[in-house]
Structures are given as structure tokens and as C-alpha cells.
Amino acid sequence: MLIEVTKLNDEKILVNSDLIEIVETTPDTVITLTTGRKLIVKESRQEIGNRVKSIG
């Protein structure tokens, strides 16, 4: 399933929630995918978790 997140440049992207391995706050929110790619987004760790839970 896909969730929408906002990159720091305000670009909205869709991320496959099945590929999310780690979501951490450093203080920016960093999503690490199983592919090794990292995304820095505006949403909080909690918001990402809620979006993933709402589709599951």
C-alpha cells in the first residue's frame, strides 16, 4: 500500500509502506527503506506510523 509524504522541498510523493524498514527522528524525520534509500520528510514519526496503521 502507498502512503503520501512530503519532502522538505514541499514535493508530495507516494511511498510503498511495505518497503519501510525504519522511521526515525534526528531531528528531521528520516524514512529508511528496505532498499537502503533514505527519505527526509516533513511528517512526524507518529504521523507516518498512523498512516501505515490506517491502511493495514
Residue pairs with C-beta under 8 A, 6 or more apart in sequence:
1 16
1 17
1 18
1 55
1 56
2 14
2 15
2 16
2 17
3 14
3 15
3 17
3 48
3 51
3 52
3 55
4 12
4 13
4 14
4 15
4 51
5 12
5 13
5 14
5 15
5 31
5 39
5 41
5 42
5 43
5 48
6 12
6 13
6 41
6 42
6 43
7 13
7 39
7 40
7 41
7 42
8 28
8 40
8 41
8 42
10 42
13 39
15 31
15 33
15 39
17 51
17 52
17 55
17 56
19 33
19 34
19 35
20 31
20 32
20 33
20 34
20 48
20 52
21 32
21 33
21 34
22 30
22 31
22 32
23 29
23 30
23 31
23 32
23 45
23 48
23 49
24 30
24 32
24 45
25 44
25 45
28 40
28 41
29 40
29 41
29 42
29 43
29 44
29 45
29 48
30 38
30 39
30 40
30 41
31 38
31 39
31 40
31 41
31 48
32 38
33 39
41 48
43 51
